[in-house]
Amino acid sequence: MSALYVVLPLALLLVGAAVGAFVWANRRGQFDDLETPAARILHEDD
């Protein structure tokens, strides 16, 4: 039972960090264009 007092706050802290990283990446525009980088390899450079 005493391990729960350590594990639960640690898990909440990790989840909060993951949500914060997602929100930060979303605001910086990391998820704006998902098709172009995948299709860029198909186009030949001159």
Backbone as XML, in Angstrom:
<?xml version="1.0"?>
<chain id="A" units="angstrom">
  <residue number="1" name="MET">
    <atom name="N" x="0.821" y="-1.195" z="0.000"/>
    <atom name="CA" x="0.000" y="0.000" z="0.000"/>
    <atom name="C" x="0.864" y="1.258" z="0.000"/>
  </residue>
  <residue number="2" name="SER">
    <atom name="N" x="2.005" y="1.219" z="0.683"/>
    <atom name="CA" x="2.846" y="2.409" z="0.740"/>
    <atom name="C" x="3.526" y="2.683" z="-0.603"/>
  </residue>
  <residue number="3" name="ALA">
    <atom name="N" x="3.690" y="1.648" z="-1.426"/>
    <atom name="CA" x="4.274" y="1.863" z="-2.761"/>
    <atom name="C" x="3.328" y="2.670" z="-3.637"/>
  </residue>
  <residue number="4" name="LEU">
    <atom name="N" x="2.052" y="2.563" z="-3.362"/>
    <atom name="CA" x="1.063" y="3.310" z="-4.127"/>
    <atom name="C" x="1.237" y="4.812" z="-3.956"/>
  </residue>
  <residue number="5" name="TYR">
    <atom name="N" x="1.699" y="5.235" z="-2.793"/>
    <atom name="CA" x="1.929" y="6.654" z="-2.533"/>
    <atom name="C" x="3.094" y="7.202" z="-3.350"/>
  </residue>
  <residue number="6" name="VAL">
    <atom name="N" x="3.960" y="6.333" z="-3.819"/>
    <atom name="CA" x="5.100" y="6.746" z="-4.644"/>
    <atom name="C" x="4.776" y="6.598" z="-6.118"/>
  </residue>
  <residue number="7" name="VAL">
    <atom name="N" x="4.154" y="5.486" z="-6.485"/>
    <atom name="CA" x="3.927" y="5.164" z="-7.885"/>
    <atom name="C" x="2.848" y="6.055" z="-8.504"/>
  </residue>
  <residue number="8" name="LEU">
    <atom name="N" x="1.792" y="6.317" z="-7.798"/>
    <atom name="CA" x="0.688" y="7.110" z="-8.353"/>
    <atom name="C" x="1.113" y="8.542" z="-8.693"/>
  </residue>
  <residue number="9" name="PRO">
    <atom name="N" x="1.773" y="9.281" z="-7.807"/>
    <atom name="CA" x="2.227" y="10.617" z="-8.201"/>
    <atom name="C" x="3.259" y="10.585" z="-9.335"/>
  </residue>
  <residue number="10" name="LEU">
    <atom name="N" x="4.114" y="9.568" z="-9.333"/>
    <atom name="CA" x="5.088" y="9.450" z="-10.410"/>
    <atom name="C" x="4.400" y="9.200" z="-11.744"/>
  </residue>
  <residue number="11" name="ALA">
    <atom name="N" x="3.381" y="8.356" z="-11.754"/>
    <atom name="CA" x="2.630" y="8.091" z="-12.977"/>
    <atom name="C" x="1.894" y="9.348" z="-13.446"/>
  </residue>
  <residue number="12" name="LEU">
    <atom name="N" x="1.318" y="10.085" z="-12.523"/>
    <atom name="CA" x="0.629" y="11.324" z="-12.893"/>
    <atom name="C" x="1.603" y="12.361" z="-13.434"/>
  </residue>
  <residue number="13" name="LEU">
    <atom name="N" x="2.791" y="12.395" z="-12.881"/>
    <atom name="CA" x="3.815" y="13.311" z="-13.365"/>
    <atom name="C" x="4.244" y="12.945" z="-14.787"/>
  </residue>
  <residue number="14" name="LEU">
    <atom name="N" x="4.422" y="11.668" z="-15.062"/>
    <atom name="CA" x="4.802" y="11.224" z="-16.404"/>
    <atom name="C" x="3.702" y="11.497" z="-17.419"/>
  </residue>
  <residue number="15" name="VAL">
    <atom name="N" x="2.462" y="11.269" z="-17.043"/>
    <atom name="CA" x="1.338" y="11.563" z="-17.938"/>
    <atom name="C" x="1.248" y="13.055" z="-18.209"/>
  </residue>
  <residue number="16" name="GLY">
    <atom name="N" x="1.443" y="13.856" z="-17.185"/>
    <atom name="CA" x="1.430" y="15.312" z="-17.363"/>
    <atom name="C" x="2.543" y="15.774" z="-18.291"/>
  </residue>
  <residue number="17" name="ALA">
    <atom name="N" x="3.729" y="15.165" z="-18.176"/>
    <atom name="CA" x="4.831" y="15.522" z="-19.063"/>
    <atom name="C" x="4.529" y="15.123" z="-20.503"/>
  </residue>
  <residue number="18" name="ALA">
    <atom name="N" x="3.913" y="13.972" z="-20.696"/>
    <atom name="CA" x="3.561" y="13.526" z="-22.048"/>
    <atom name="C" x="2.504" y="14.436" z="-22.663"/>
  </residue>
  <residue number="19" name="VAL">
    <atom name="N" x="1.511" y="14.820" z="-21.898"/>
    <atom name="CA" x="0.479" y="15.733" z="-22.401"/>
    <atom name="C" x="1.088" y="17.097" z="-22.697"/>
  </residue>
  <residue number="20" name="GLY">
    <atom name="N" x="1.965" y="17.566" z="-21.839"/>
    <atom name="CA" x="2.637" y="18.842" z="-22.081"/>
    <atom name="C" x="3.493" y="18.810" z="-23.333"/>
  </residue>
  <residue number="21" name="ALA">
    <atom name="N" x="4.191" y="17.704" z="-23.576"/>
    <atom name="CA" x="4.999" y="17.577" z="-24.791"/>
    <atom name="C" x="4.121" y="17.552" z="-26.029"/>
  </residue>
  <residue number="22" name="PHE">
    <atom name="N" x="2.977" y="16.887" z="-25.956"/>
    <atom name="CA" x="2.059" y="16.867" z="-27.090"/>
    <atom name="C" x="1.497" y="18.248" z="-27.377"/>
  </residue>
  <residue number="23" name="VAL">
    <atom name="N" x="1.084" y="18.959" z="-26.350"/>
    <atom name="CA" x="0.537" y="20.311" z="-26.543"/>
    <atom name="C" x="1.606" y="21.235" z="-27.100"/>
  </residue>
  <residue number="24" name="TRP">
    <atom name="N" x="2.827" y="21.137" z="-26.608"/>
    <atom name="CA" x="3.927" y="21.965" z="-27.103"/>
    <atom name="C" x="4.200" y="21.677" z="-28.582"/>
  </residue>
  <residue number="25" name="ALA">
    <atom name="N" x="4.249" y="20.408" z="-28.953"/>
    <atom name="CA" x="4.506" y="20.038" z="-30.346"/>
    <atom name="C" x="3.360" y="20.475" z="-31.241"/>
  </residue>
  <residue number="26" name="ASN">
    <atom name="N" x="2.146" y="20.381" z="-30.747"/>
    <atom name="CA" x="0.990" y="20.790" z="-31.540"/>
    <atom name="C" x="0.989" y="22.293" z="-31.780"/>
  </residue>
  <residue number="27" name="ARG">
    <atom name="N" x="1.343" y="23.064" z="-30.782"/>
    <atom name="CA" x="1.392" y="24.523" z="-30.944"/>
    <atom name="C" x="2.537" y="24.972" z="-31.846"/>
  </residue>
  <residue number="28" name="ARG">
    <atom name="N" x="3.603" y="24.195" z="-31.916"/>
    <atom name="CA" x="4.743" y="24.532" z="-32.768"/>
    <atom name="C" x="4.536" y="24.083" z="-34.210"/>
  </residue>
  <residue number="29" name="GLY">
    <atom name="N" x="3.422" y="23.402" z="-34.510"/>
    <atom name="CA" x="3.091" y="23.035" z="-35.874"/>
    <atom name="C" x="3.679" y="21.717" z="-36.340"/>
  </residue>
  <residue number="30" name="GLN">
    <atom name="N" x="4.009" y="20.823" z="-35.435"/>
    <atom name="CA" x="4.604" y="19.550" z="-35.826"/>
    <atom name="C" x="3.613" y="18.630" z="-36.528"/>
  </residue>
  <residue number="31" name="PHE">
    <atom name="N" x="2.329" y="18.833" z="-36.339"/>
    <atom name="CA" x="1.317" y="17.944" z="-36.905"/>
    <atom name="C" x="0.524" y="18.618" z="-38.012"/>
  </residue>
  <residue number="32" name="ASP">
    <atom name="N" x="1.027" y="19.710" z="-38.577"/>
    <atom name="CA" x="0.286" y="20.430" z="-39.593"/>
    <atom name="C" x="0.234" y="19.689" z="-40.928"/>
  </residue>
  <residue number="33" name="ASP">
    <atom name="N" x="1.344" y="19.148" z="-41.378"/>
    <atom name="CA" x="1.414" y="18.502" z="-42.685"/>
    <atom name="C" x="1.998" y="17.109" z="-42.518"/>
  </residue>
  <residue number="34" name="LEU">
    <atom name="N" x="1.145" y="16.103" z="-42.617"/>
    <atom name="CA" x="1.592" y="14.736" z="-42.397"/>
    <atom name="C" x="1.846" y="13.977" z="-43.694"/>
  </residue>
  <residue number="35" name="GLU">
    <atom name="N" x="1.329" y="14.478" z="-44.845"/>
    <atom name="CA" x="1.486" y="13.756" z="-46.101"/>
    <atom name="C" x="2.753" y="14.133" z="-46.861"/>
  </residue>
  <residue number="36" name="THR">
    <atom name="N" x="3.143" y="15.382" z="-46.850"/>
    <atom name="CA" x="4.267" y="15.837" z="-47.678"/>
    <atom name="C" x="5.590" y="15.166" z="-47.322"/>
  </residue>
  <residue number="37" name="PRO">
    <atom name="N" x="5.990" y="15.027" z="-46.075"/>
    <atom name="CA" x="7.274" y="14.366" z="-45.804"/>
    <atom name="C" x="7.315" y="12.918" z="-46.292"/>
  </residue>
  <residue number="38" name="ALA">
    <atom name="N" x="6.194" y="12.223" z="-46.238"/>
    <atom name="CA" x="6.177" y="10.837" z="-46.706"/>
    <atom name="C" x="6.252" y="10.751" z="-48.218"/>
  </residue>
  <residue number="39" name="ALA">
    <atom name="N" x="5.681" y="11.719" z="-48.927"/>
    <atom name="CA" x="5.676" y="11.695" z="-50.387"/>
    <atom name="C" x="6.914" y="12.354" z="-50.979"/>
  </residue>
  <residue number="40" name="ARG">
    <atom name="N" x="7.687" y="13.046" z="-50.185"/>
    <atom name="CA" x="8.869" y="13.763" z="-50.682"/>
    <atom name="C" x="9.906" y="12.807" z="-51.260"/>
  </residue>
  <residue number="41" name="ILE">
    <atom name="N" x="9.989" y="11.606" z="-50.730"/>
    <atom name="CA" x="10.966" y="10.627" z="-51.202"/>
    <atom name="C" x="10.635" y="10.162" z="-52.612"/>
  </residue>
  <residue number="42" name="LEU">
    <atom name="N" x="9.376" y="10.288" z="-53.034"/>
    <atom name="CA" x="8.958" y="9.807" z="-54.344"/>
    <atom name="C" x="9.321" y="10.775" z="-55.468"/>
  </residue>
  <residue number="43" name="HIS">
    <atom name="N" x="9.580" y="12.020" z="-55.143"/>
    <atom name="CA" x="9.890" y="13.038" z="-56.148"/>
    <atom name="C" x="11.406" y="13.083" z="-56.367"/>
  </residue>
  <residue number="44" name="GLU">
    <atom name="N" x="11.786" y="13.097" z="-57.626"/>
    <atom name="CA" x="13.207" y="13.151" z="-57.953"/>
    <atom name="C" x="13.720" y="14.583" z="-57.901"/>
  </residue>
  <residue number="45" name="ASP">
    <atom name="N" x="14.940" y="14.746" z="-57.443"/>
    <atom name="CA" x="15.581" y="16.043" z="-57.457"/>
    <atom name="C" x="16.272" y="16.231" z="-58.803"/>
  </residue>
  <residue number="46" name="ASP">
    <atom name="N" x="16.271" y="17.443" z="-59.290"/>
    <atom name="CA" x="16.944" y="17.738" z="-60.566"/>
    <atom name="C" x="18.413" y="18.016" z="-60.358"/>
  </residue>
</chain>
